[in-house]
Amino acid sequence: MDRYSNFELRKFFVSYWLFHSVLYNFAQALNNRKKRRFVWAITNYYYSTMYIARLFLFLSTSKYFKRHIDLSFFYVNRQPNGKILKLNNIGEIEEERGTLDIKKVKEKLNLNEKYLIKFGNFLENFRKLRNTNTYEPFIIYAQENHTITNFLQKNVEKIENICKRYVKDSCNIFLKFWKNQNEIFISLLRHDWLLPNTNKTIEKHGLNNKEIQLIINELNLSLNLIKLNKEKYEKLRKDFENICKISNFNAKKDLISKVTTELNGVINNLIGGGE
């Protein structure tokens, strides 16, 4: 199927941002665990899992909960009424408040209830652990030279094994979803903004390892299976670049503007002598 909409191009791009965030945080977690920075490994494993939760929701509904607590409550069927980021009909991201339906995640991603309940319980308990683990100075202080050290190391490895399964699942679900929607999108993975950018970032930050490469190889395998002639790919590439470049994507421009404004506020406050 060669036909596609601007909305689909942007949804593909945003869903890839989410998957990149899954993979990048998992790579950071593996690196931190290897270097015995257990506190930060737990934080990264949590963020990788949180982005998986967002990815599942976004693929199935084009929306996801903004707050972490609403996201985890959703997956344990507590039906939060929270702030939602939504890709609207014209392919822009807007904010609304409301609820979402877990049935859509089951149906669109072909996931059974048992799987989602198990994932939801893991995410909710992980969110609570992350809050205590990240914000408790004694845990940060004691992670290397204390009786808690062996406990942290042993259980971080258990968390890693669970998280690894969900990361691999998220890769397969991402690929399967887009193959079912329109498999030509998979060919876009070779675009410099997508898989090559992920590879480059992971390499540049010294995060490459066997586990990450296995997942990237899975993406490359799917990419190589898509046969698209040069003319069709060039049209797809140009359409993708046109609709997803910063100058034409208000959500990207607005986010960059917000980050720049807030960073300038911090810097100006310091320069101005604020304490």
N, C-alpha and C positions, 0 to 999 in steps of 0.2 A: 504494500500500500504506500503510494508516493505522496498522497495528499496529507497535509497537516496544517494546523492553525497556529497563530502567534501564541495563543494561550498554551498550547501543547509544548511549544518550544521553550517558553518560560517555565512551565511546570517541570519539564525535564531538567532544565538548568538548576532551578531551585532545589529539586530533589537530589541533584548531584552535590550541591553545596552541603546538604544534610549528610549524604553518604560520606563525602570527604571528611566532614567533621567527626563522624563515627570512626573512620579509619585513622585519622590524625591523632585523636585522643587515645585510641587504643595503642598506637605506636608510641606515644609519649608514656603511657602507663607501663608498657613493656620495658622501656628504657629506664624509667624511674625505679621499677621493681628490681631490675638488674643491678642498678647502682645503690640499692638498699634505701632508696627514698620512699619508704612504704606509705607514708602519709599522702604524698603527692601521687603515688601510683593509684591509691584508692580513689582519690579525687578524679584522676584521669579515666579510670575504669568507669566511674559513675557517669562522667560526662559522655563517654562513648555510648553507654547504655541509654542515657537520656536522649541523645540524638537519634538512636535507633527508634525510641518511642515516638519522637517527632516525625521521623521518616515514615514509619508505618501509617501514622495519621495523615500525613501530607499526601502520600501516594493514594490513599483510599478516599480522602475527602477534600483535598486541596487546602486543608486548614490544619493548624495545630495549636494547642494551648501554649500561651506565652509563659505562664508561671509554672515552675517545676512542680509545685504541690498539686496544682490542677491536673497536670499531665499524669502524675502518678495516681491520683485519685480516679481519673478516668479509667485507667487500666485495671483498677480493683472494683469497678462498678459503683463508685460513690457519686457519680453524676455531677461533677462540678459545674457551676455556672460562672465561668471565668473569662478573662481576656483571651481572645483568639486572633492569631494572625492568619489572614485568608488571602489566597490568590483569587482576585475577582475575575469576572468574565472578560475583561479587557487585558488581563495579564499583569495587573498591578497589585501590590500587596497592601492590604488595608487592615485596620484593627476593628474588631467588633466584640461584643460580649454575648455569650450563649453557652449552649451545651452541644455535645456531639454524640453520635450514636455508634456504640461499639460494634453493632451488627454490620455496619458498612466496612469496618476493618476486616471482619471475618469474611465477608462476601467478596470484596474487591481483591483481597490478598490471599484468599483461600486458606485462611488460618482457622484451626478449630478452637473451640472455647477453652479447652483444657490448656492448650499452648498459651493463649493470651492471659488466662488467669495466673498461670505459673510465671509468665513474664511480668505481669502486673505486680504480683507479690514480691518478686525480686527487686523491681524498680522502686516500689514503695519502701521496702526495708533498706534498700541501698541509699535512698534519699535521706532517711533518718541517720544512717551511719555516716554519710558524707557530711551532714551538718555538724555532728559531734566531732568527727575525725578532723575536719578542716579547721574548725574554730576553737578547738581546745588546745591551748598552748602547751599543757603538760605532755600531751600525746606527741606533739611536734618535737618537744624537747627530749622525750624519752625513747624515741623510735630506734635509737642505736645502742644505748647503754642502760638497759633496764630489763626487768623480768618480762616486760611487755614485748620485748624485741622478738623473741622466738614465736610468741603468739601471733604477732603481726605478720611475720614472714610466712608462717604456715598457712594462715587464713587468707593472706593476699594471694597466695598461689591458688587457693580454692576459688576465690573470686575471679581470678584470671581465667581459669578453666571454664567457668560459667559464662563470663563475658565473651570469651573467644567463640563459643558456640553461637551466641546471639549475633556477634559481628559477622560470622560466616553466613548465618541465616539471612541477615540484612542484605548482604551482597547478592545472594541468590534471589531474594524477594524483589530487590531493586531490578535485577536483570529480567526476571520472569515478568514483572509488571509491565516493563517497557516493551518487551518482546510481544506481549499480548496486545498492548495498546497500538504499537506501530514499531516494528523491529528496526526501521531505518534510523531511529533515534540512537540505537546502540552504536551505529557507525560514527556518531558524533563523539564518542569517547576518545577518539584519536585526536580531537581538536586540542590545540595548545592550552585552552582554558580549562580542560577537563583532566583526563588521566595523566597526560604529560606534566601538567601543573602539580598534581598530587605526587607523582614520582619525584619531581624536582624538589618540592618542599620537604618531603621525607628524607631525601638524600642530603639536601642542604643542611637540615637540622640534625643530621647524624642519627636518624631514627630507623634506618632500614634494618630488617632482620628477616629470618626465615618465615615467620608467621605472616608478616606484612606482605612479603613477596608471593606467598601462596595465594593470598586474596587478590593481589594485583594480577597474578597470572590467570586467575579465574575470569577477571574482567577482560584481559587480553584475548583469552580463548574465545569468549563470546563475541568480541569485536571481530576477530578473524573469521568467524563463521558467517558474518553478514556480508553478502555479496551485493555491492552497489556500484554501478558503473560510474566512471569519473565525472561525467556530465551531471548526473543526478546528485552525486555527493557535493560537487561544487555549488550547485543551487542550494542544497540543504545548508552547507557551510555559510554561504552568504546570507541566507535568510536568518540563520541562527545568530550570526554576528550582528546583523542589523537590529534585530529585535531585542537582543540581550546585552548589547554594549551599554556602558554607563550612561551615555548621553541620551539614550532612548528608554532607559529603565528607571522610572522615578523612584522606585523603592531603593535601588542601589544608591542613587544620588542623595536621597533623603537620609539614608543611614550614614553615608560618608560625611554629609554635612553635619549631622547630629554628633557623631564622634569627634569631628574637628572642632565644633563649637564647645563641646564639653571639655576636651583636652585643653583648648585655649583658655577656658575658664579656670582650670586647675593651674595652669602655668601663670596666667595673669594674676591670680590670687597670690601665688608665691612671690612673683616679682613685685606685686604691690605691698608686700609685707604682711599678708594675711597669715594668721596662725590658727 
